[in-house]
Amino acid sequence: MPCNEIRLVSVEFSAATNAVILTAALEALGYSVQLSDRALVFRRGEWGREQSFDLRTKKMTADQSVDVAEVKRQYAEETVNNQAQKFGWQVNWQTNAAGNREAAVQRRAY
């Protein structure tokens, strides 16, 4: 691929995508994020290209520098953290032998 060519990818998230959780996921991956009423704009580093997530259509438009699978994995992890926090549960994240992230969740005693 020539160095002056930019490929854009459009990814559709589910209608239930939470902008606050997506912001946390992107920030955990090292992106700086700006949230407006219509879109979430993010970039990695000062000179990184701006990527966007349209809050109305739930579509992300990003170039090849964004690992979309990594964003989805981090979004899933942040969703677990968010729900655990809501219910007062403790979450411990570990990487298993296969290299996958696993969560051990401890519920509070009643």
Rosetta constraint file for C-alpha pairs under 8 A:
AtomPair CA 1 CA 5 HARMONIC 6.90 0.50
AtomPair CA 6 CA 63 HARMONIC 6.60 0.50
AtomPair CA 6 CA 64 HARMONIC 7.40 0.50
AtomPair CA 7 CA 63 HARMONIC 5.46 0.50
AtomPair CA 7 CA 64 HARMONIC 6.04 0.50
AtomPair CA 8 CA 61 HARMONIC 6.54 0.50
AtomPair CA 8 CA 62 HARMONIC 5.42 0.50
AtomPair CA 8 CA 63 HARMONIC 4.30 0.50
AtomPair CA 8 CA 64 HARMONIC 6.62 0.50
AtomPair CA 9 CA 60 HARMONIC 7.88 0.50
AtomPair CA 9 CA 61 HARMONIC 5.67 0.50
AtomPair CA 9 CA 62 HARMONIC 5.34 0.50
AtomPair CA 9 CA 63 HARMONIC 5.88 0.50
AtomPair CA 9 CA 64 HARMONIC 7.29 0.50
AtomPair CA 10 CA 59 HARMONIC 6.45 0.50
AtomPair CA 10 CA 60 HARMONIC 5.52 0.50
AtomPair CA 10 CA 61 HARMONIC 4.58 0.50
AtomPair CA 10 CA 62 HARMONIC 6.58 0.50
AtomPair CA 11 CA 59 HARMONIC 5.48 0.50
AtomPair CA 11 CA 60 HARMONIC 5.09 0.50
AtomPair CA 11 CA 61 HARMONIC 6.58 0.50
AtomPair CA 11 CA 68 HARMONIC 7.91 0.50
AtomPair CA 12 CA 57 HARMONIC 8.00 0.50
AtomPair CA 12 CA 58 HARMONIC 5.87 0.50
AtomPair CA 12 CA 59 HARMONIC 4.39 0.50
AtomPair CA 12 CA 60 HARMONIC 6.33 0.50
AtomPair CA 13 CA 17 HARMONIC 6.44 0.50
AtomPair CA 13 CA 58 HARMONIC 5.48 0.50
AtomPair CA 13 CA 59 HARMONIC 6.15 0.50
AtomPair CA 13 CA 60 HARMONIC 7.66 0.50
AtomPair CA 14 CA 58 HARMONIC 6.84 0.50
AtomPair CA 15 CA 58 HARMONIC 6.41 0.50
AtomPair CA 17 CA 22 HARMONIC 7.50 0.50
AtomPair CA 17 CA 58 HARMONIC 7.15 0.50
AtomPair CA 18 CA 22 HARMONIC 6.18 0.50
AtomPair CA 19 CA 23 HARMONIC 5.97 0.50
AtomPair CA 19 CA 40 HARMONIC 7.62 0.50
AtomPair CA 19 CA 55 HARMONIC 7.35 0.50
AtomPair CA 20 CA 24 HARMONIC 6.34 0.50
AtomPair CA 21 CA 25 HARMONIC 6.18 0.50
AtomPair CA 21 CA 75 HARMONIC 6.72 0.50
AtomPair CA 21 CA 78 HARMONIC 6.17 0.50
AtomPair CA 21 CA 79 HARMONIC 6.47 0.50
AtomPair CA 21 CA 82 HARMONIC 7.56 0.50
AtomPair CA 22 CA 26 HARMONIC 6.14 0.50
AtomPair CA 22 CA 75 HARMONIC 5.82 0.50
AtomPair CA 22 CA 78 HARMONIC 7.87 0.50
AtomPair CA 23 CA 27 HARMONIC 6.11 0.50
AtomPair CA 23 CA 33 HARMONIC 6.54 0.50
AtomPair CA 23 CA 40 HARMONIC 7.82 0.50
AtomPair CA 24 CA 28 HARMONIC 6.08 0.50
AtomPair CA 24 CA 75 HARMONIC 7.97 0.50
AtomPair CA 24 CA 78 HARMONIC 6.94 0.50
AtomPair CA 25 CA 29 HARMONIC 6.42 0.50
AtomPair CA 25 CA 71 HARMONIC 6.94 0.50
AtomPair CA 25 CA 74 HARMONIC 5.30 0.50
AtomPair CA 25 CA 75 HARMONIC 5.12 0.50
AtomPair CA 25 CA 77 HARMONIC 7.92 0.50
AtomPair CA 25 CA 78 HARMONIC 5.97 0.50
AtomPair CA 26 CA 30 HARMONIC 6.54 0.50
AtomPair CA 26 CA 31 HARMONIC 5.41 0.50
AtomPair CA 26 CA 32 HARMONIC 7.53 0.50
AtomPair CA 26 CA 33 HARMONIC 7.29 0.50
AtomPair CA 26 CA 42 HARMONIC 7.74 0.50
AtomPair CA 26 CA 71 HARMONIC 6.81 0.50
AtomPair CA 26 CA 74 HARMONIC 7.67 0.50
AtomPair CA 26 CA 75 HARMONIC 7.91 0.50
AtomPair CA 27 CA 31 HARMONIC 4.90 0.50
AtomPair CA 27 CA 32 HARMONIC 6.06 0.50
AtomPair CA 27 CA 33 HARMONIC 6.86 0.50
AtomPair CA 28 CA 74 HARMONIC 7.75 0.50
AtomPair CA 29 CA 71 HARMONIC 7.70 0.50
AtomPair CA 29 CA 74 HARMONIC 7.65 0.50
AtomPair CA 30 CA 44 HARMONIC 6.27 0.50
AtomPair CA 30 CA 45 HARMONIC 7.98 0.50
AtomPair CA 31 CA 42 HARMONIC 6.06 0.50
AtomPair CA 31 CA 43 HARMONIC 5.27 0.50
AtomPair CA 31 CA 44 HARMONIC 4.41 0.50
AtomPair CA 31 CA 45 HARMONIC 7.00 0.50
AtomPair CA 32 CA 42 HARMONIC 5.52 0.50
AtomPair CA 32 CA 43 HARMONIC 5.54 0.50
AtomPair CA 32 CA 44 HARMONIC 6.17 0.50
AtomPair CA 32 CA 45 HARMONIC 7.34 0.50
AtomPair CA 33 CA 40 HARMONIC 6.86 0.50
AtomPair CA 33 CA 41 HARMONIC 5.78 0.50
AtomPair CA 33 CA 42 HARMONIC 4.39 0.50
AtomPair CA 33 CA 43 HARMONIC 6.82 0.50
AtomPair CA 34 CA 40 HARMONIC 5.81 0.50
AtomPair CA 34 CA 41 HARMONIC 5.23 0.50
AtomPair CA 34 CA 42 HARMONIC 6.29 0.50
AtomPair CA 35 CA 39 HARMONIC 6.24 0.50
AtomPair CA 35 CA 40 HARMONIC 4.56 0.50
AtomPair CA 35 CA 41 HARMONIC 6.45 0.50
AtomPair CA 36 CA 40 HARMONIC 6.23 0.50
AtomPair CA 37 CA 55 HARMONIC 7.73 0.50
AtomPair CA 38 CA 54 HARMONIC 6.25 0.50
AtomPair CA 38 CA 55 HARMONIC 5.50 0.50
AtomPair CA 38 CA 56 HARMONIC 6.67 0.50
AtomPair CA 39 CA 52 HARMONIC 6.66 0.50
AtomPair CA 39 CA 53 HARMONIC 5.56 0.50
AtomPair CA 39 CA 54 HARMONIC 4.54 0.50
AtomPair CA 39 CA 55 HARMONIC 5.17 0.50
AtomPair CA 39 CA 56 HARMONIC 7.87 0.50
AtomPair CA 40 CA 52 HARMONIC 5.64 0.50
AtomPair CA 40 CA 53 HARMONIC 5.02 0.50
AtomPair CA 40 CA 54 HARMONIC 6.49 0.50
AtomPair CA 40 CA 55 HARMONIC 7.01 0.50
AtomPair CA 41 CA 50 HARMONIC 6.47 0.50
AtomPair CA 41 CA 51 HARMONIC 5.73 0.50
AtomPair CA 41 CA 52 HARMONIC 4.45 0.50
AtomPair CA 41 CA 53 HARMONIC 6.43 0.50
AtomPair CA 42 CA 50 HARMONIC 5.70 0.50
AtomPair CA 42 CA 51 HARMONIC 5.31 0.50
AtomPair CA 42 CA 52 HARMONIC 6.18 0.50
AtomPair CA 43 CA 48 HARMONIC 5.34 0.50
AtomPair CA 43 CA 49 HARMONIC 5.87 0.50
AtomPair CA 43 CA 50 HARMONIC 4.94 0.50
AtomPair CA 43 CA 51 HARMONIC 6.09 0.50
AtomPair CA 44 CA 48 HARMONIC 5.08 0.50
AtomPair CA 44 CA 49 HARMONIC 7.48 0.50
AtomPair CA 51 CA 60 HARMONIC 7.73 0.50
AtomPair CA 51 CA 61 HARMONIC 6.15 0.50
AtomPair CA 51 CA 62 HARMONIC 5.00 0.50
AtomPair CA 51 CA 63 HARMONIC 7.29 0.50
AtomPair CA 52 CA 60 HARMONIC 5.68 0.50
AtomPair CA 52 CA 61 HARMONIC 5.45 0.50
AtomPair CA 52 CA 62 HARMONIC 6.62 0.50
AtomPair CA 53 CA 58 HARMONIC 6.68 0.50
AtomPair CA 53 CA 59 HARMONIC 5.65 0.50
AtomPair CA 53 CA 60 HARMONIC 4.13 0.50
AtomPair CA 53 CA 61 HARMONIC 6.30 0.50
AtomPair CA 54 CA 58 HARMONIC 5.42 0.50
AtomPair CA 54 CA 59 HARMONIC 5.44 0.50
AtomPair CA 54 CA 60 HARMONIC 6.31 0.50
AtomPair CA 55 CA 59 HARMONIC 7.46 0.50
AtomPair CA 62 CA 66 HARMONIC 6.32 0.50
AtomPair CA 67 CA 71 HARMONIC 6.48 0.50
AtomPair CA 68 CA 72 HARMONIC 6.23 0.50
AtomPair CA 69 CA 73 HARMONIC 6.17 0.50
AtomPair CA 70 CA 74 HARMONIC 6.13 0.50
AtomPair CA 71 CA 75 HARMONIC 6.01 0.50
AtomPair CA 72 CA 76 HARMONIC 6.23 0.50
AtomPair CA 73 CA 77 HARMONIC 6.32 0.50
AtomPair CA 74 CA 78 HARMONIC 6.09 0.50
AtomPair CA 75 CA 79 HARMONIC 6.09 0.50
AtomPair CA 76 CA 80 HARMONIC 6.40 0.50
AtomPair CA 77 CA 81 HARMONIC 6.31 0.50
AtomPair CA 78 CA 82 HARMONIC 5.97 0.50
AtomPair CA 79 CA 83 HARMONIC 6.20 0.50
AtomPair CA 80 CA 84 HARMONIC 6.03 0.50
AtomPair CA 81 CA 85 HARMONIC 6.07 0.50
AtomPair CA 81 CA 91 HARMONIC 6.90 0.50
AtomPair CA 82 CA 86 HARMONIC 6.23 0.50
AtomPair CA 83 CA 87 HARMONIC 6.47 0.50
AtomPair CA 84 CA 88 HARMONIC 5.96 0.50
AtomPair CA 84 CA 89 HARMONIC 4.79 0.50
AtomPair CA 84 CA 90 HARMONIC 6.65 0.50
AtomPair CA 84 CA 91 HARMONIC 6.91 0.50
AtomPair CA 84 CA 105 HARMONIC 7.77 0.50
AtomPair CA 85 CA 89 HARMONIC 5.92 0.50
AtomPair CA 85 CA 90 HARMONIC 7.53 0.50
AtomPair CA 88 CA 107 HARMONIC 7.38 0.50
AtomPair CA 88 CA 108 HARMONIC 6.70 0.50
AtomPair CA 89 CA 105 HARMONIC 6.66 0.50
AtomPair CA 89 CA 106 HARMONIC 5.69 0.50
AtomPair CA 89 CA 107 HARMONIC 4.78 0.50
AtomPair CA 89 CA 108 HARMONIC 5.83 0.50
AtomPair CA 90 CA 105 HARMONIC 5.66 0.50
AtomPair CA 90 CA 106 HARMONIC 5.07 0.50
AtomPair CA 90 CA 107 HARMONIC 6.61 0.50
AtomPair CA 90 CA 108 HARMONIC 7.83 0.50
AtomPair CA 91 CA 103 HARMONIC 6.25 0.50
AtomPair CA 91 CA 104 HARMONIC 5.71 0.50
AtomPair CA 91 CA 105 HARMONIC 4.61 0.50
AtomPair CA 91 CA 106 HARMONIC 6.49 0.50
AtomPair CA 92 CA 103 HARMONIC 5.58 0.50
AtomPair CA 92 CA 104 HARMONIC 5.17 0.50
AtomPair CA 92 CA 105 HARMONIC 6.54 0.50
AtomPair CA 93 CA 101 HARMONIC 6.63 0.50
AtomPair CA 93 CA 102 HARMONIC 5.64 0.50
AtomPair CA 93 CA 103 HARMONIC 4.58 0.50
AtomPair CA 93 CA 104 HARMONIC 6.47 0.50
AtomPair CA 94 CA 101 HARMONIC 5.62 0.50
AtomPair CA 94 CA 102 HARMONIC 5.31 0.50
AtomPair CA 94 CA 103 HARMONIC 6.46 0.50
AtomPair CA 95 CA 99 HARMONIC 5.60 0.50
AtomPair CA 95 CA 100 HARMONIC 5.35 0.50
AtomPair CA 95 CA 101 HARMONIC 4.43 0.50
AtomPair CA 95 CA 102 HARMONIC 6.02 0.50
AtomPair CA 96 CA 100 HARMONIC 5.48 0.50
AtomPair CA 96 CA 101 HARMONIC 6.32 0.50
AtomPair CA 96 CA 102 HARMONIC 6.73 0.50
